[in-house]
Amino acid sequence: MRFALISAALLTSVGLVLANWFAEIQRDRALGEAARTAELVARAATGDVLHVEQLRRDFVPMDEADRVQFDDKVRSIISDDGIVRFKIWNAQHWIVYSDNPRLIGRWFPGDDQLAQALAGESSSMVTDLSDPEEMEERDFGRLLAVYVPLRLDATTGELTGDGDGEVVGAFEIYVPYSTIDAALADDLRLLYLSLAISLAVLYLALFRLVAGASRKLRLQAAMNAHQATHDLLTDLPNRRELVARLQDMLDRRYGDKYVALALLDLDRFKEVNDALGHHRGDYLLQQVAKRLTTCLPSHCFVGRLGGDEFAVVVPLHGRDDSHAQECAEAIVRALCEPVLSDGLTMQIGVSIGIAVAPHHGDEQDQLFRRADMTMYVAKRAGGGWAMWRPEFEEESARSFHLATALRSAIEHGAISMSYQPRVSVKSGRVLGFEALARWTDPVLGPVPPNEFVAAAQVAGVSLPLVSHIVRTSLSDFVALRRADPSLVMAVNVTTTDLVMQGFEEMLFSTLDAAGLPHGALILELSEGEAIQNAKLLHQVLQRLGDRGVKLAIDDFGQGYSSMDRLRSLPLNEIKIDKGFVAKMQADPTDRAIV
């Protein structure tokens, strides 16, 4: 509406300027046309009556016969052409002739128009006959006074219309301005109407064009503003918007109004992304975003921080943080449900760390840091959610040290290998060995394998770690196998290792470089990882099996595995958990399972 009013005002202003300009042109044209008509009339009236001698001297009266003839001719012209007043001036400002006899023989200084005519240029002006010097009692109204120079032909000595002739006098003719004004008014009305219609059409065309462009610009501006604060893939608020919203809630928090910040990291997302492709990874992230917005109350603010990390800001109604825990449980339930894509089932989990203001900190930076360290505590515990506790500070410091020290340990070969024999119960013969990685940190001392394997995933050095383990164990195995070529070597791997880009290439290049048959290697995967990621692992395990590598499930029986799921995997061995074996003599059920 504002644009329409501004456009209308601008076009109206332009229209008024153009109208005045065209009106001035039209008025000048009308006056010029009237002046030319008057000039023709004047020349026709004086053509063969006026003598040059009457113009050259101060004043020479006309002969009576010439004056009568001139009067008759002028009266007919005045009658036919509506001329009100007719004067002839000589060059000395004497009136040689006028239709008003009282003016003949009088001298006047004249005006600018007379001076212009005596200088050789026609001129005109709108006036009346009210001046005393006109000696006119009648009211003719507004008149157009036209002044035309009288010229002498140097060759013939007669009056001429040639523009090069000598100026010897001037005509002064008055015609009614009302007829000119009426014709001019009609022309101007038509002009104004045409101009108004043209401007209206132009306004409508421009309004439609510019309004459309303006609408597109507004939409683009709104889209740009939305994109500046939202994630392109999931359409969730981005990190900047979430931080701003959290800060706003912290600033407006008062009394017992608490605010919880929950940071989410998807478990096994990297495996899905690497094994199934980025397009399915993107689809999975979009589904996660939809589930988060669906499973949480509307007052919760959900955002994507980047990658597979999300965040939720939960306004609490009091000091009780149970509502934040309920939201975390709802997220875990929603995200643990499988995601279907083109008939393929994708299974992930989630690790959630929660920090509550002001109980766990008043500043957003502190909340983010504590929620982040709590999220990694939950991840190391196998997923789910955790609420920040002071002791997590020490755990976080340990985790940070592990991530830094582990990278250095891998680079300097500080990860050592131990080999546990695989012995046949029936014959007592050694069938092979299981490679066990060991690490003793100078500061922390011996670090359990499950802890430094998890630290490797956090630090992003999983592939360097498993590459070191595979290369070292296979290098040592070459010497062990010389005594018995039937021996095999088992190496423990994770789902992350198996689906990581570059793992298969590293594995087979190491086997080939050591001169070992592919069947001499057994890759062991824990029961939990195999069952949770059966769909994801099937293609990878099938490729490894097709090239001769043997595959085994480790610690079977610790979880609640489905035999149908196990049968879907191309496995060569199942290693039963020692808990079943230890109790099988006393428990018939365990003995039957074994």
C-alpha positions in Angstrom: 0.0 0.0 0.0 2.8 2.4 0.9 4.5 1.7 -2.5 1.2 2.2 -4.3 0.7 5.6 -2.6 4.3 6.7 -3.3 4.0 5.6 -6.9 0.7 7.4 -7.4 2.1 10.6 -5.9 5.2 10.5 -8.1 3.2 9.8 -11.2 0.7 12.5 -10.3 3.6 15.0 -9.9 5.1 13.9 -13.2 1.7 14.2 -14.8 1.2 17.8 -13.5 4.6 18.8 -14.8 3.9 17.3 -18.2 0.4 18.8 -18.3 1.7 22.3 -17.6 4.5 21.8 -20.1 2.1 20.6 -22.8 -0.4 23.3 -21.9 2.3 26.0 -22.3 3.2 24.5 -25.7 -0.4 24.3 -26.7 -1.0 27.9 -25.6 2.0 29.2 -27.5 0.9 27.3 -30.5 -2.6 28.7 -30.3 -1.3 32.3 -29.9 1.1 31.8 -32.8 -1.7 30.5 -35.0 -3.9 33.5 -34.1 -1.0 35.8 -34.8 -0.3 34.3 -38.2 -4.0 34.7 -39.1 -4.0 38.3 -38.0 -0.8 39.0 -40.0 -2.4 37.6 -43.2 -5.5 39.7 -42.5 -3.4 42.8 -42.1 -1.5 42.3 -45.3 -4.6 41.6 -47.2 -6.2 44.8 -45.9 -3.3 47.1 -46.8 -2.0 45.4 -49.9 -2.9 48.1 -52.5 -4.2 51.0 -50.4 -1.4 52.0 -48.2 1.4 54.2 -49.6 5.0 54.2 -48.6 5.1 58.0 -48.3 2.5 57.8 -45.5 5.0 55.7 -43.5 8.3 57.3 -44.1 7.5 60.8 -42.7 6.2 61.8 -39.3 2.6 61.9 -40.3 1.0 62.2 -43.7 -2.8 62.0 -43.7 -4.5 59.7 -46.2 -6.4 61.1 -49.1 -10.1 61.1 -48.5 -10.7 58.6 -51.3 -8.0 56.3 -49.9 -9.3 56.5 -46.4 -12.9 55.7 -47.5 -11.6 52.7 -49.5 -9.4 51.6 -46.6 -12.4 52.0 -44.2 -14.6 49.8 -46.4 -12.0 47.2 -46.7 -11.1 47.1 -43.0 -14.8 47.0 -42.0 -15.4 44.0 -44.2 -12.4 42.3 -42.7 -13.4 43.2 -39.2 -16.9 41.9 -39.9 -15.7 38.7 -41.5 -12.8 37.8 -39.2 -13.9 39.2 -35.9 -11.2 41.8 -35.7 -11.9 44.3 -32.9 -9.3 46.9 -33.5 -7.0 47.7 -36.4 -4.0 50.2 -36.3 -1.2 51.1 -38.7 1.9 52.6 -37.2 4.7 54.3 -39.1 8.4 54.0 -38.0 8.1 57.3 -35.9 5.3 55.9 -33.7 2.5 57.8 -35.5 -0.8 56.1 -36.0 -1.4 56.4 -39.7 -4.7 54.6 -39.7 -7.1 53.0 -37.2 -10.7 51.8 -37.3 -11.2 54.3 -34.4 -10.9 57.7 -36.2 -10.0 59.4 -33.0 -6.7 57.6 -32.9 -5.6 58.6 -36.4 -2.8 61.2 -36.4 -1.9 60.6 -32.8 1.6 59.8 -31.6 2.4 57.4 -28.7 5.7 56.1 -27.4 4.4 52.6 -27.9 5.2 49.5 -25.9 7.7 46.6 -26.1 5.6 44.7 -28.6 5.5 47.7 -31.0 9.2 48.2 -30.6 9.7 44.5 -31.4 7.6 44.8 -34.5 9.5 47.9 -35.7 12.7 45.9 -35.1 11.5 43.4 -37.7 9.9 40.6 -35.5 6.2 39.8 -35.1 4.9 39.7 -31.5 1.7 39.2 -29.6 0.2 39.6 -26.1 -3.1 39.2 -24.3 -4.5 42.6 -23.3 -7.7 44.7 -23.5 -8.7 48.2 -24.7 -9.1 49.7 -21.2 -6.1 52.1 -21.5 -7.2 55.8 -21.8 -5.0 56.2 -24.9 -7.3 53.7 -26.7 -10.2 56.2 -26.5 -12.6 53.2 -26.3 -15.7 53.1 -24.2 -16.8 49.7 -25.2 -15.8 46.6 -23.2 -14.4 44.0 -25.6 -13.0 41.8 -22.8 -9.7 40.1 -23.2 -8.1 40.5 -26.6 -5.1 39.2 -28.4 -2.9 42.1 -29.7 -0.8 41.1 -32.7 2.1 43.3 -34.0 3.3 42.7 -37.5 6.2 44.6 -39.2 5.5 46.4 -42.4 8.4 45.9 -44.9 9.4 47.7 -48.1 10.7 45.9 -51.2 14.0 47.7 -52.1 13.5 46.8 -55.8 9.9 47.8 -56.4 9.5 50.3 -53.7 6.2 48.6 -52.6 5.2 47.0 -49.4 6.1 43.3 -49.2 5.9 40.3 -47.0 9.5 39.4 -47.7 11.5 39.1 -44.5 14.5 40.8 -46.0 12.7 44.1 -46.7 13.2 47.4 -44.8 10.8 47.9 -41.9 8.9 51.1 -42.4 6.0 50.5 -39.9 3.8 48.0 -38.1 0.3 46.6 -38.0 -1.5 46.4 -34.7 -4.5 44.1 -34.8 -6.8 43.0 -31.9 -8.8 39.9 -32.1 -11.1 38.4 -29.4 -9.2 36.1 -27.0 -12.4 34.3 -25.9 -12.5 32.2 -29.1 -8.8 31.3 -28.8 -9.3 30.6 -25.1 -12.3 28.3 -25.7 -10.5 26.4 -28.4 -7.4 26.2 -26.2 -9.6 25.0 -23.3 -11.0 22.2 -25.5 -7.6 21.2 -26.6 -6.2 21.2 -23.1 -9.2 19.1 -21.8 -8.4 16.6 -24.5 -4.7 16.8 -23.6 -5.3 16.4 -19.9 -7.7 13.5 -20.5 -5.2 11.7 -22.8 -2.4 12.4 -20.4 -4.4 11.1 -17.5 -5.4 7.9 -19.3 -1.8 7.4 -20.4 -0.4 7.9 -16.9 -3.1 5.7 -15.4 -2.2 2.9 -17.9 1.5 3.5 -17.2 0.8 3.4 -13.4 -1.1 0.2 -13.6 1.6 -1.4 -15.8 4.4 -0.1 -13.6 2.5 -1.0 -10.4 2.0 -4.5 -11.6 5.6 -4.8 -12.7 7.2 -3.1 -9.8 4.8 -4.7 -7.3 5.7 -8.1 -8.6 9.4 -7.3 -8.4 8.9 -5.8 -5.0 7.1 -8.9 -3.8 9.9 -11.1 -5.1 12.4 -8.9 -3.4 10.5 -9.1 -0.1 10.2 -12.8 -0.5 13.9 -13.1 -1.3 14.7 -10.9 1.7 12.5 -13.0 3.9 14.1 -16.1 2.5 17.6 -14.7 3.1 16.7 -13.7 6.6 15.3 -17.2 7.2 18.4 -18.9 5.7 20.7 -16.7 7.8 19.1 -18.2 11.0 18.1 -21.7 9.8 19.8 -24.8 8.7 19.4 -25.4 4.9 19.1 -29.2 5.2 16.7 -29.6 8.1 15.1 -26.1 8.2 15.8 -26.1 12.0 17.2 -22.9 13.6 21.0 -22.9 13.2 23.6 -22.5 15.9 23.6 -18.7 15.8 19.8 -18.5 16.2 19.8 -21.1 19.0 22.6 -19.3 20.9 20.6 -16.1 20.6 17.4 -17.7 21.8 19.2 -19.3 24.7 20.8 -16.0 25.7 17.4 -14.3 25.5 15.9 -17.0 27.8 18.8 -16.5 30.2 18.4 -12.7 30.2 14.6 -13.0 30.9 15.0 -15.7 33.5 14.0 -14.6 37.0 13.2 -16.1 40.3 12.8 -19.9 40.2 12.5 -20.0 36.4 15.2 -22.5 35.2 16.4 -23.2 31.6 17.8 -26.5 30.5 20.2 -26.9 27.5 20.4 -30.4 26.0 23.1 -31.2 23.4 22.5 -34.2 21.2 25.0 -36.3 19.2 23.7 -39.1 17.0 25.3 -42.5 17.6 26.4 -44.5 14.6 25.5 -41.8 12.2 29.0 -41.7 10.7 28.7 -45.4 10.0 25.4 -44.9 8.1 26.8 -41.9 6.2 30.0 -43.7 5.2 28.3 -47.1 4.3 25.1 -46.0 2.7 26.1 -42.6 1.2 25.6 -39.0 2.0 22.2 -38.8 0.4 20.8 -41.3 2.9 22.8 -39.6 5.7 21.0 -36.3 4.7 17.7 -38.0 4.6 18.4 -39.4 8.1 19.2 -36.0 9.5 15.9 -34.6 8.0 14.0 -37.4 9.7 15.7 -36.8 13.0 14.8 -33.1 12.8 11.1 -34.0 12.1 11.1 -36.4 15.0 12.6 -33.9 17.4 10.0 -31.2 16.6 7.2 -33.8 16.8 8.2 -35.6 20.1 8.9 -32.4 22.1 6.4 -29.8 23.5 5.9 -26.7 21.5 7.7 -24.5 24.1 11.0 -26.3 23.5 13.4 -24.7 21.0 15.1 -27.2 18.7 18.2 -26.4 16.6 20.9 -28.0 14.6 24.4 -27.1 15.5 26.0 -28.9 12.5 26.9 -32.4 11.3 25.0 -34.9 13.5 24.8 -32.5 16.5 21.5 -31.0 17.6 20.5 -28.9 20.6 17.2 -28.3 22.6 16.5 -25.4 24.9 13.8 -26.4 27.4 12.2 -23.6 29.6 11.5 -25.1 33.0 8.5 -24.1 35.1 10.4 -24.1 38.4 13.5 -25.5 39.9 12.5 -29.1 39.2 14.6 -30.4 36.2 12.3 -33.5 35.8 10.7 -31.9 32.7 14.1 -31.7 31.0 14.6 -35.4 31.8 11.2 -36.3 30.4 12.1 -34.4 27.2 15.4 -36.3 27.0 13.6 -39.7 27.4 11.1 -38.7 24.7 14.1 -37.9 22.3 15.8 -41.2 23.0 12.5 -43.1 22.3 11.9 -41.2 19.1 15.4 -41.5 17.7 15.9 -45.1 18.5 13.0 -46.1 16.2 14.4 -47.3 12.8 14.3 -45.0 9.8 13.3 -46.5 6.4 14.7 -45.3 3.2 14.1 -47.1 -0.1 13.4 -50.3 1.7 16.6 -50.0 3.7 16.4 -49.8 7.5 18.7 -47.3 9.3 19.2 -47.7 13.0 20.9 -45.1 15.1 21.0 -44.0 18.7 21.5 -40.7 20.5 23.7 -39.4 23.3 22.3 -36.4 25.3 24.0 -34.2 27.8 21.9 -31.8 29.9 23.0 -28.7 31.8 20.5 -26.5 33.7 20.8 -22.8 34.4 21.4 -21.4 36.9 22.1 -24.6 38.8 24.9 -25.7 36.5 25.9 -22.2 35.3 24.5 -18.8 34.5 26.5 -18.1 31.3 25.6 -19.8 28.0 29.3 -20.7 27.3 29.4 -22.5 30.6 26.1 -24.3 29.9 27.4 -25.4 26.4 30.6 -26.6 27.8 29.0 -28.6 30.6 26.2 -30.0 28.4 28.9 -31.0 25.8 31.1 -32.9 28.4 27.9 -34.6 29.8 26.9 -35.7 26.3 30.3 -37.4 25.9 29.8 -39.1 29.3 26.5 -40.4 28.0 28.2 -41.6 24.7 30.9 -43.4 26.6 28.2 -45.1 28.7 26.6 -46.5 25.5 24.1 -43.7 24.7 21.0 -42.3 26.3 21.0 -39.2 28.4 22.9 -37.8 31.4 22.5 -34.7 33.6 25.7 -32.8 34.4 27.4 -33.5 37.7 30.6 -31.9 39.2 32.6 -35.1 38.8 32.2 -34.9 35.1 34.8 -32.1 35.1 37.4 -34.6 36.1 36.1 -37.2 33.5 36.2 -34.5 30.8 39.8 -33.6 31.6 40.7 -37.3 31.4 38.9 -37.6 28.1 40.6 -34.6 26.7 44.0 -35.9 27.8 43.2 -39.3 26.3 42.2 -37.8 23.0 45.4 -35.8 22.8 47.7 -38.5 24.2 46.2 -41.2 22.0 47.1 -39.4 18.8 50.7 -39.1 19.9 50.8 -42.7 21.1 49.6 -44.0 17.6 52.1 -41.8 15.8 55.0 -43.0 18.0 53.9 -46.7 18.1 53.1 -46.7 21.8 50.1 -49.0 21.3 51.5 -52.5 22.0 50.1 -55.8 21.1 49.5 -59.0 23.1 48.4 -62.3 21.6 46.0 -64.6 23.3 46.1 -68.2 22.0 43.0 -69.8 20.6 43.1 -73.4 21.8 41.0 -76.4 20.7 39.2 -77.9 23.8 39.3 -81.4 22.2 42.9 -81.6 21.1 44.6 -78.9 23.1 46.2 -77.7 19.9 46.8 -74.0 19.3 44.5 -72.9 16.4 45.6 -69.3 16.3 45.8 -66.1 18.2 43.6 -63.1 19.2 45.3 -59.7 19.0 44.8 -57.6 22.1 45.8 -53.9 22.0 47.4 -52.5 25.1 48.3 -48.9 26.0 50.0 -47.5 29.1 49.8 -43.7 29.3 52.7 -42.0 31.1 50.3 -39.9 33.1 47.2 -42.1 33.5 48.9 -45.5 33.5 47.2 -48.5 31.9 44.1 -47.5 29.9 41.4 -50.1 29.2 40.9 -50.9 25.5 37.2 -50.0 25.5 38.2 -46.5 26.9 40.9 -45.7 24.3 38.8 -47.1 21.5 36.0 -44.7 22.5 38.5 -41.9 22.8 39.8 -42.7 19.3 36.3 -42.2 17.9 35.9 -38.9 19.7 39.4 -37.7 18.6 38.7 -38.8 15.0 41.7 -41.3 14.9 39.8 -44.5 14.6 41.3 -45.4 11.3 44.9 -44.7 12.3 44.3 -46.8 15.5 42.8 -49.8 13.8 45.4 -49.5 11.0 48.2 -49.6 13.6 46.6 -52.7 15.3 46.1 -54.6 12.0 49.6 -53.8 10.6 51.4 -54.6 13.9 49.4 -57.8 14.6 49.8 -59.2 11.0 53.5 -58.3 10.9 54.0 -60.3 14.1 51.7 -63.0 12.8 54.0 -63.7 9.8 56.7 -65.1 12.2 54.2 -67.0 14.3 52.6 -68.6 11.2 55.9 -70.0 9.9 55.7 -72.8 12.4 52.1 -73.7 11.4 50.6 -72.3 8.2 47.1 -73.2 9.4 47.1 -70.7 12.2 44.7 -67.7 12.1 44.8 -64.2 13.7 41.7 -62.6 15.1 41.5 -58.8 15.4 38.7 -57.0 17.2 37.0 -54.2 15.2 34.0 -51.9 15.6 31.2 -50.9 13.3 32.9 -47.5 12.9 36.1 -49.3 11.7 34.2 -51.6 9.2 32.3 -48.8 7.4 35.0 -46.2 7.5 36.2 -45.1 4.1 39.7 -46.5 3.5 39.4 -49.4 5.9 38.9 -52.2 3.4 41.7 -50.9 1.2 44.0 -50.7 4.2 43.1 -54.2 5.3 43.7 -56.0 2.0 46.8 -54.0 1.2 48.3 -55.0 4.6 47.4 -58.7 4.1 48.9 -58.7 0.6 52.0 -56.9 1.7 52.6 -59.5 4.5 52.0 -62.3 2.0 49.2 -63.7 4.1 46.1 -65.4 2.6 42.9 -63.5 3.3 41.4 -66.5 5.1 44.2 -66.3 7.8 42.4 -63.2 9.3 39.3 -63.2 11.5 37.5 -59.9 12.2 35.6 -60.0 15.5 32.7 -57.8 16.2 30.8 -57.5 19.4 27.3 -58.9 19.6 25.7 -55.6 20.5 27.3 -53.8 17.5 26.5 -56.6 15.1 22.8 -56.8 16.1 22.2 -53.0 16.3 23.8 -52.4 12.9 22.9 -55.7 11.1 21.3 -53.9 8.1 24.2 -51.4 7.8 26.9 -54.1 8.1 25.5 -56.7 5.8 27.0 -55.3 2.5 30.4 -54.6 4.2 30.6 -58.1 5.7 29.5 -59.7 2.5 32.3 -57.9 0.6 34.9 -59.0 3.2 33.6 -62.6 3.2 33.6 -62.8 -0.6 37.4 -61.9 -0.5 38.1 -64.6 2.0 38.2 -62.8 5.4 36.5 -64.7 8.1 34.0 -63.0 10.4 33.0 -63.7 14.0 30.6 -62.5 16.7 32.3 -61.9 20.0 30.8 -62.3 23.5 27.5 -63.8 22.1 24.9 -64.0 24.9 25.7 -60.8 26.7 22.7 -59.1 25.1 19.4 -60.2 23.7 20.3 -61.2 20.2 17.8 -62.5 17.7 19.0 -65.6 15.9 17.1 -64.4 12.8 19.3 -61.3 12.7 22.4 -63.3 13.2 21.5 -65.6 10.3 21.2 -62.6 8.0 24.9 -61.8 8.5 27.6 -63.8 6.6 29.3 -65.1 9.8 31.9 -67.8 10.2 32.1 -68.0 14.0 30.1 -67.2 17.1 32.2 -66.8 20.3 29.9 -67.6 23.2 30.2 -65.4 26.3 32.2 -66.9 29.1 29.3 -66.4 31.5 27.3 -69.1 29.7 30.3 -71.4 29.5 31.1 -71.0 33.2 27.6 -71.9 34.3 26.7 -74.6 31.8 27.5 -77.5 34.1 25.1 -76.1 36.8 22.4 -74.6 34.5 20.8 -76.9 31.9 19.4 -73.9 30.1 22.9 -72.4 29.6 24.2 -75.8 28.7 21.5 -76.2 26.0 22.4 -72.7 24.6 26.1 -73.6 24.4 
